Amino acid sequence: MPEAARCVVLEAFDQPVALDERPVAAPEPGAAVVAVDFGGVCGTDVHLQAGRLPISLPVVLGHEGVGRVAALGEGLEHDALGAPLRIGDRVGWASSIACGRCFYCRDAQQPTLCERRRVYGITRRLDSPPHLTGAWADTIYLEDGTTIVRLGEAQPSEAVIALGCAGPTVVHGLLHRMPPRPGEAIVIQGAGPVGLAAAMYAQLAGARPAIVIGAPAQRLELASRLGVGDERLDIDALDIAARAARVRELTGGRGADLVVECTGVPAAVAEGIDLVRPGGRVLVLGQYTDHGPTPINPHLITRKHLSVDGSWAFSAAHYVEYVRTVPLLRERFALEELITAFPLTRAQDALDAARTGNVAKAVVVP
């Protein structure tokens, strides 16, 4: 196990990230130290840098990661599925630890709403032990209680990180809260990792057509090349009226059976309500940070007899389900082609690429 590790630190909002180095702590009972292979760059990381979430700084960024076990604390002998854990094993891990005792964990059985949820790369300060609690680092310290999953040959590290936290987020929202039905017409708003993951899972579930609405053009071109979505509409080429007309054309004039908002743009929710058919469903999945209010006509929800639902983040169980489904996704979609790698020293470039949408999925590589 190394004595020290480099890490990428967010020291102040609206400022470039900095490279730091910290000692690597030996794992306490139930904990692990993992040498990071890939740290995913998420839209949330962009929002964190902009100060859109009330977090305490400084923090090592990176709530998505895969790597290899460097050290195991006493008592940690198996992963979340009961498989033996050994030094050198490739692993992924859930990004948060729920307390298991608050009202939402114990009574409501909604651990994503846990009042004391600890999130790697977001809620743990760099200056508090064990310090290295983000995946944008040479190593990450995984605390006791972390859901760790050993990865097999059918789950390459590149494939697992390709959908990062988008995969389990979609598992939670789309597969559990508002699952698509075979033969349904589904509109996915957004061509980022969450939107692409939603389209993939919808297609595996038998939805047809799966219509992806998003931008920029290069993301839609990549989606087309990988077979993600049956139809792709570029918001830079089609205005809102033209998009609505095309959706009606593709859905027999009625509109989509299900609309999944994956953009994080408030106005997309209003457009989704317009695109869904009477009696249809709208899943709001992308509003992870507060971008402010947007005008919505509630009469449409009533007149169209809509079901509108929201889904927040994901639990450890959803992460395990995501890892289990990666082989199914890979049979149909070349997940590894989504990623663009940046060395740890160019983490700010990776953030900028995620911000502009110039890449489908940026990852940092120690």
C-alpha positions in Angstrom: 0.0 0.0 0.0 1.4 3.4 -0.9 2.4 5.9 1.9 0.9 8.9 0.1 -1.5 9.6 -2.8 -2.3 12.5 -5.1 -5.8 13.9 -5.1 -7.8 16.5 -6.9 -9.3 19.0 -4.5 -12.1 21.6 -4.8 -10.9 24.3 -2.5 -13.3 27.1 -3.5 -16.4 27.5 -5.6 -16.0 28.9 -9.1 -12.2 28.2 -9.0 -10.1 25.6 -10.8 -9.5 22.4 -8.9 -6.0 21.8 -7.4 -3.8 18.8 -7.2 -2.7 17.9 -3.6 -1.1 15.0 -1.9 -2.0 13.3 1.4 -0.9 10.3 3.4 -2.8 7.0 2.9 -4.3 5.7 6.1 -4.3 2.0 6.9 -7.8 0.7 6.8 -9.7 0.3 10.0 -11.9 -2.7 10.6 -14.5 -3.1 7.9 -12.8 -0.5 5.7 -10.7 -0.8 2.5 -8.1 1.2 0.6 -8.6 0.9 -3.2 -6.1 2.0 -5.9 -8.3 4.0 -8.4 -8.4 2.9 -12.0 -11.0 5.4 -13.2 -12.8 8.3 -11.5 -16.0 9.3 -13.3 -16.8 13.0 -14.0 -20.5 13.6 -13.4 -22.7 16.6 -14.1 -23.0 17.0 -10.3 -19.2 17.6 -10.2 -19.7 20.5 -12.5 -22.5 21.8 -10.3 -20.3 21.3 -7.2 -17.6 23.5 -8.7 -20.2 26.2 -9.5 -21.4 26.2 -5.9 -24.9 24.9 -6.7 -24.9 22.4 -3.8 -24.4 23.5 -0.2 -21.3 21.4 0.7 -18.4 22.1 3.0 -14.9 22.6 1.4 -12.3 21.5 0.8 -13.3 18.2 -0.7 -11.6 15.5 -2.9 -14.0 15.2 -5.8 -15.2 12.0 -7.4 -18.3 10.1 -6.3 -17.9 7.6 -9.1 -15.1 5.1 -9.2 -13.7 1.7 -10.0 -10.3 0.3 -8.9 -8.3 -2.5 -7.3 -8.2 -3.5 -3.7 -4.9 -2.3 -2.1 -5.6 -3.1 1.5 -8.5 -4.7 3.5 -9.4 -3.8 7.1 -10.0 -6.5 9.7 -13.3 -8.3 9.1 -13.8 -7.2 5.5 -13.6 -10.6 3.7 -16.6 -10.5 1.3 -18.2 -8.0 -1.1 -21.9 -7.0 -1.0 -22.9 -10.2 -2.8 -20.9 -12.6 -0.6 -18.0 -13.1 -3.0 -14.6 -13.3 -1.3 -12.5 -10.1 -1.4 -8.7 -10.2 -1.9 -5.9 -7.8 -2.5 -5.8 -6.9 -6.3 -9.5 -7.6 -6.9 -11.2 -5.2 -9.2 -14.1 -3.5 -7.5 -16.8 -0.8 -7.8 -18.6 0.8 -4.9 -21.8 2.7 -4.1 -21.2 6.4 -3.7 -23.1 6.8 -0.5 -23.6 5.2 2.9 -27.0 5.5 4.5 -27.2 5.7 8.3 -29.8 2.9 8.6 -31.4 4.5 11.6 -33.3 7.7 10.6 -37.0 7.8 9.7 -36.3 7.6 5.9 -34.0 4.6 6.3 -35.9 2.6 8.9 -39.6 3.6 8.5 -40.1 5.0 5.0 -37.5 2.6 3.5 -36.2 5.3 1.3 -32.4 5.3 2.0 -31.8 7.8 -0.8 -33.5 10.4 1.5 -31.4 9.5 4.5 -31.0 12.4 6.8 -27.3 11.6 7.5 -26.2 10.1 4.2 -22.5 10.2 3.6 -21.4 10.7 0.0 -17.9 10.1 -1.4 -16.5 13.1 -3.2 -19.3 15.4 -1.9 -19.9 15.4 1.8 -16.5 14.4 3.3 -14.0 17.2 3.9 -10.4 16.7 2.9 -9.1 18.0 6.2 -11.1 15.4 8.2 -9.8 11.8 8.5 -9.5 9.6 6.5 -8.9 12.5 4.0 -8.8 10.5 0.7 -12.6 10.1 0.3 -13.0 11.0 -3.4 -12.2 8.9 -6.5 -10.2 11.6 -8.2 -7.1 10.4 -6.5 -4.5 7.6 -6.7 -6.3 5.8 -3.9 -9.6 6.1 -2.1 -10.4 5.1 1.5 -13.7 3.2 1.6 -15.2 3.4 5.0 -16.9 0.6 7.0 -20.4 0.2 5.7 -19.6 0.9 2.0 -21.3 -1.3 -0.5 -18.4 -2.9 -2.4 -18.9 -5.2 -5.4 -16.2 -7.3 -6.9 -16.2 -7.0 -10.7 -16.1 -10.0 -13.0 -14.8 -10.5 -16.6 -18.2 -9.5 -18.0 -17.9 -6.2 -16.1 -14.8 -4.4 -17.4 -13.8 -1.3 -15.4 -14.3 0.9 -18.5 -17.8 -0.4 -19.0 -18.8 0.1 -15.3 -17.5 3.7 -15.2 -19.0 4.6 -18.6 -22.4 5.1 -16.9 -21.0 6.0 -13.5 -23.8 7.1 -11.2 -26.1 7.6 -14.2 -26.6 3.8 -14.4 -27.8 3.2 -10.8 -29.8 6.5 -10.9 -31.7 5.2 -13.8 -32.1 1.8 -12.2 -33.8 3.5 -9.3 -36.0 5.9 -11.2 -36.8 4.1 -14.4 -36.8 0.5 -13.4 -38.3 0.8 -9.9 -40.4 4.0 -9.7 -41.8 4.3 -13.3 -40.8 1.2 -15.3 -41.3 1.2 -19.1 -43.6 -1.5 -20.6 -42.8 -3.4 -23.7 -44.1 -1.7 -26.8 -44.5 1.7 -25.1 -43.3 4.9 -26.8 -40.8 6.6 -24.6 -39.2 10.1 -24.9 -35.9 10.6 -23.1 -35.0 14.3 -22.6 -31.2 14.6 -22.5 -28.2 13.0 -24.3 -25.8 13.0 -21.4 -25.0 9.9 -19.4 -28.3 9.8 -17.5 -30.3 10.2 -20.8 -28.2 7.6 -22.6 -28.6 5.2 -19.7 -32.3 5.7 -19.6 -32.6 5.0 -23.3 -30.5 1.9 -23.0 -32.6 0.5 -20.2 -35.8 1.4 -21.9 -34.7 -0.4 -25.1 -33.8 -3.5 -23.0 -37.3 -3.4 -21.5 -38.8 -3.4 -24.9 -40.0 0.2 -25.2 -40.4 1.3 -28.9 -39.8 3.8 -30.2 -37.3 5.2 -27.8 -36.8 8.9 -28.8 -33.8 10.7 -27.4 -34.1 14.6 -27.4 -30.8 16.4 -26.7 -27.6 18.0 -27.8 -24.8 18.6 -28.8 -24.8 16.9 -32.2 -21.6 14.8 -31.4 -23.4 13.1 -28.5 -26.4 12.3 -30.7 -24.0 11.0 -33.4 -22.3 8.7 -30.9 -25.7 7.5 -29.6 -26.7 6.7 -33.2 -23.5 4.8 -33.8 -24.0 2.8 -30.6 -27.7 2.2 -31.4 -28.9 4.1 -28.4 -32.5 5.3 -29.2 -34.6 4.6 -32.2 -34.8 8.2 -33.1 -32.7 11.2 -32.0 -33.8 14.8 -32.1 -31.3 17.6 -31.9 -32.6 20.6 -29.9 -30.1 22.8 -31.7 -31.7 22.0 -35.0 -35.4 21.7 -34.0 -37.3 24.2 -32.0 -39.8 23.2 -29.3 -42.8 23.2 -31.7 -40.9 21.1 -34.3 -39.8 18.6 -31.6 -43.4 18.2 -30.4 -44.6 17.7 -33.9 -42.0 15.0 -34.6 -42.8 13.2 -31.4 -46.5 13.1 -32.3 -45.6 11.9 -35.7 -43.5 9.0 -34.2 -46.2 8.1 -31.7 -49.3 7.9 -33.9 -50.4 11.4 -33.1 -51.0 10.8 -29.4 -47.6 11.6 -27.8 -45.3 9.5 -25.7 -46.6 6.9 -23.2 -43.7 7.9 -20.9 -41.4 10.9 -20.8 -38.1 10.7 -18.8 -36.5 14.1 -18.0 -32.7 13.6 -17.7 -31.5 17.1 -18.5 -31.4 19.1 -15.2 -32.9 22.0 -17.1 -36.2 23.1 -15.4 -37.9 24.1 -18.6 -37.6 20.5 -19.9 -40.2 19.4 -17.3 -42.8 21.7 -18.9 -41.9 20.4 -22.3 -42.2 16.8 -21.1 -45.7 17.4 -19.9 -46.5 18.7 -23.4 -44.9 15.7 -25.1 -46.7 12.9 -23.1 -50.0 11.5 -24.2 -53.2 11.8 -22.1 -53.1 9.2 -19.4 -49.3 9.0 -19.7 -46.5 9.3 -17.3 -43.7 11.7 -16.6 -40.5 10.8 -14.6 -38.5 13.8 -13.4 -35.0 12.4 -13.0 -32.5 15.1 -13.9 -33.2 17.9 -11.4 -30.4 17.0 -9.0 -29.3 20.6 -8.3 -31.6 23.7 -7.9 -31.7 25.7 -11.1 -34.7 27.6 -10.0 -38.4 27.5 -10.8 -40.0 27.2 -14.2 -43.6 27.9 -15.5 -45.7 24.8 -15.6 -49.4 24.7 -16.5 -51.0 22.4 -13.8 -54.2 22.3 -15.9 -52.3 20.0 -18.3 -51.5 17.5 -15.5 -55.2 17.4 -14.6 -56.8 17.5 -18.1 -54.3 14.9 -19.4 -54.8 12.7 -16.3 -51.0 12.4 -15.9 -48.9 10.6 -13.4 -45.8 12.7 -12.5 -43.1 11.3 -10.3 -39.6 12.3 -9.1 -36.7 10.1 -8.2 -33.7 11.2 -6.1 -30.2 9.6 -6.5 -29.9 5.8 -5.8 -29.3 3.4 -2.9 -26.7 0.7 -2.4 -29.2 -1.9 -3.7 -29.7 0.1 -6.9 -25.9 0.2 -7.4 -25.7 -3.6 -7.0 -28.5 -4.0 -9.5 -26.7 -1.7 -12.0 -23.4 -3.7 -11.7 -25.4 -6.9 -12.3 -27.0 -5.5 -15.4 -23.8 -4.2 -17.0 -23.2 -7.5 -18.9 -26.8 -7.2 -20.4 -26.1 -3.6 -21.5 -22.7 -4.6 -23.0 -24.4 -7.3 -25.1 -26.2 -4.5 -27.0 -24.3 -1.3 -26.5 -20.5 -0.7 -26.6 -20.4 1.1 -23.3 -16.6 1.5 -23.3 -16.9 3.8 -26.4 -18.7 6.4 -24.2 -15.6 7.4 -22.2 -12.9 10.0 -22.8 -10.0 9.7 -20.4 -8.0 12.5 -18.9 -4.9 12.1 -16.6 -5.4 13.2 -13.0 -3.3 16.3 -13.7 -5.9 17.4 -16.3 -8.9 17.0 -14.0 -10.0 20.6 -14.7 -10.0 19.9 -18.5 -12.2 16.9 -17.7 -14.6 19.1 -15.8 -14.7 21.6 -18.7 -15.4 18.9 -21.2 -18.3 17.6 -19.1 -19.6 21.2 -18.8 -19.7 21.8 -22.5 -20.9 18.4 -23.4 -18.0 17.9 -25.9 -17.6 14.3 -24.6 -20.2 11.7 -23.6 -18.4 10.6 -20.4 -15.2 12.2 -19.1 -13.2 10.1 -16.7 -9.9 10.9 -14.8 -7.2 8.3 -14.7 -4.6 8.3 -12.0 
